[in-house]
Amino acid sequence: MKNHWLNYIGVTLILFLFWVAVSGSLQWSQLVVGLAAAAFVTYFNRTMLITIKERPAVNLRTITWLVGYFFKLLFDIVIANFQVAWLVLHPKMPIEPNMVKLEVDIEKIASRVLLANSITLTPGTLSVLTDEKKFLVHALTIKSGEALKSWPLIKRLKQMEVDRP
């Protein structure tokens, strides 16, 4: 039961910090409204919160790892933007749409969701279906679809689960 409340408080705090960042105000009335809104949203969505068993541990190591993950993802997104631009601007437009099946050995639901969203955020690929450890991804070219099978971010997600303290 203790972990349930820690999870609830953590999500409320994250939403509150987001409120402060978006509102740009540190006036006490804004802070009170933001905290109330964060608590309200968390309470009414409590059945949808990711439990501690479904996500990696939250500690300095994981946070550091996630920051590195997001920088690598950002780099991959920029590279993929140039690749898609090249495809679209090429006179022959060498697009070869295809569906790629990925078998990914990632245990945590939050990690699988992060992977599916990372694939979708990367231009030229789209997560179409996910089912436990299977992913169906649409790719613009056969080469990009095959490259996805050895994508370093998938390896990083697997490594994070292995390195858990």
C-alpha positions as CSV (number, residue, x, y, z in Angstrom):
1,M,0.0,0.0,0.0
2,K,2.9,2.3,0.7
3,N,4.2,1.9,-2.8
4,H,0.8,2.9,-4.2
5,W,0.9,6.2,-2.3
6,L,4.5,6.9,-3.4
7,N,3.4,6.3,-7.0
8,Y,0.4,8.6,-6.6
9,I,2.5,11.3,-5.0
10,G,5.2,11.0,-7.6
11,V,2.8,11.3,-10.5
12,T,1.1,14.3,-8.8
13,L,4.5,15.9,-8.4
14,I,5.5,15.4,-12.0
15,L,2.2,16.9,-13.2
16,F,2.6,19.8,-10.8
17,L,6.1,20.5,-12.1
18,F,4.7,20.4,-15.7
19,W,2.0,22.9,-14.6
20,V,4.6,25.2,-13.2
21,A,6.7,25.0,-16.4
22,V,3.8,25.6,-18.7
23,S,2.1,28.4,-16.6
24,G,5.4,30.2,-16.1
25,S,4.1,31.7,-12.9
26,L,5.3,31.2,-9.3
27,Q,2.5,33.1,-7.7
28,W,1.0,31.2,-4.8
29,S,-2.5,31.2,-6.3
30,Q,-1.2,29.6,-9.5
31,L,0.8,27.1,-7.5
32,V,-2.3,26.1,-5.4
33,V,-4.5,25.7,-8.5
34,G,-1.7,23.7,-10.2
35,L,-1.3,21.4,-7.3
36,A,-5.0,20.9,-7.0
37,A,-5.3,20.2,-10.7
38,A,-2.4,17.7,-10.6
39,A,-3.9,15.9,-7.6
40,F,-7.3,15.8,-9.2
41,V,-6.1,14.4,-12.5
42,T,-3.9,11.8,-10.8
43,Y,-6.8,10.7,-8.5
44,F,-9.3,10.3,-11.3
45,N,-6.8,8.4,-13.4
46,R,-5.3,6.3,-10.6
47,T,-6.4,3.0,-12.2
48,M,-4.3,3.8,-15.3
49,L,-1.1,4.7,-13.4
50,I,1.9,2.6,-14.2
51,T,2.7,0.5,-11.1
52,I,6.2,0.0,-9.8
53,K,6.3,-3.5,-11.2
54,E,5.6,-2.2,-14.7
55,R,8.4,0.3,-14.9
56,P,12.1,0.5,-14.1
57,A,13.3,1.7,-10.7
58,V,13.4,5.5,-10.3
59,N,16.9,6.4,-9.1
60,L,19.8,8.5,-10.2
61,R,21.2,5.7,-12.4
62,T,17.9,5.3,-14.3
63,I,17.4,9.1,-14.7
64,T,21.0,9.4,-16.1
65,W,20.3,6.5,-18.4
66,L,17.1,8.0,-19.7
67,V,18.7,11.4,-20.4
68,G,21.3,9.5,-22.5
69,Y,18.5,7.5,-24.2
70,F,16.7,10.7,-25.1
71,F,19.8,12.3,-26.6
72,K,20.5,9.2,-28.7
73,L,16.8,9.2,-29.8
74,L,17.0,12.9,-30.7
75,F,20.2,12.2,-32.8
76,D,18.4,9.3,-34.5
77,I,15.4,11.5,-35.2
78,V,17.5,14.2,-36.9
79,I,19.3,11.6,-39.0
80,A,16.0,10.0,-40.0
81,N,14.7,13.4,-41.0
82,F,17.5,13.8,-43.5
83,Q,17.0,10.3,-44.8
84,V,13.3,10.8,-45.4
85,A,13.9,14.2,-47.0
86,W,16.4,12.5,-49.3
87,L,13.8,9.9,-50.2
88,V,11.1,12.4,-50.9
89,L,13.3,14.8,-52.9
90,H,15.0,12.1,-54.9
91,P,13.9,12.1,-58.6
92,K,13.0,8.4,-58.6
93,M,11.5,8.6,-55.0
94,P,12.9,5.1,-54.0
95,I,10.3,4.4,-51.4
96,E,9.7,0.7,-50.6
97,P,7.0,0.6,-48.0
98,N,7.1,-2.6,-45.9
99,M,6.1,-4.1,-42.6
100,V,8.8,-5.4,-40.3
101,K,8.2,-7.9,-37.5
102,L,10.4,-7.3,-34.4
103,E,10.9,-9.7,-31.6
104,V,12.0,-7.7,-28.6
105,D,12.9,-9.3,-25.2
106,I,11.9,-6.4,-23.0
107,E,10.0,-7.2,-19.8
108,K,8.7,-3.9,-18.5
109,I,5.6,-2.4,-20.0
110,A,6.9,1.1,-19.6
111,S,10.0,0.2,-21.6
112,R,8.0,-1.4,-24.4
113,V,5.8,1.7,-24.5
114,L,8.9,3.9,-24.7
115,L,10.2,1.7,-27.6
116,A,7.0,1.9,-29.5
117,N,6.8,5.7,-29.1
118,S,10.5,6.0,-30.0
119,I,9.9,4.1,-33.2
120,T,6.9,6.2,-34.1
121,L,8.7,9.5,-33.4
122,T,11.5,8.5,-35.7
123,P,10.6,9.7,-39.3
124,G,10.1,6.8,-41.7
125,T,8.9,4.3,-39.2
126,L,5.6,3.8,-37.4
127,S,4.6,1.3,-34.7
128,V,1.5,-0.4,-36.0
129,L,0.9,-3.1,-33.5
130,T,2.5,-4.2,-30.3
131,D,1.7,-7.4,-28.5
132,E,3.9,-8.4,-25.5
133,K,7.3,-8.9,-27.1
134,K,6.2,-8.6,-30.7
135,F,6.2,-5.4,-32.7
136,L,4.8,-4.7,-36.1
137,V,6.4,-1.7,-37.7
138,H,5.8,0.1,-41.0
139,A,9.0,1.4,-42.6
140,L,9.4,3.5,-45.7
141,T,12.3,1.4,-47.1
142,I,13.4,-2.2,-46.7
143,K,16.8,-1.0,-45.6
144,S,15.4,1.1,-42.8
145,G,13.1,-1.7,-41.7
146,E,16.0,-4.2,-41.5
147,A,18.2,-1.6,-39.7
148,L,15.5,-1.4,-37.1
149,K,16.1,-5.0,-36.0
150,S,19.5,-4.0,-34.7
151,W,18.6,-0.5,-33.5
152,P,20.9,0.6,-30.7
153,L,18.0,2.0,-28.7
154,I,16.5,-1.5,-28.4
155,K,19.8,-2.8,-27.0
156,R,19.9,0.2,-24.6
157,L,16.4,-0.7,-23.3
158,K,17.4,-4.3,-22.8
159,Q,20.6,-3.3,-21.1
160,M,18.7,-1.0,-18.7
161,E,16.6,-4.0,-17.5
162,V,19.7,-6.1,-17.0
163,D,21.6,-3.4,-15.1
164,R,18.8,-2.8,-12.6
165,P,20.1,-2.6,-9.0
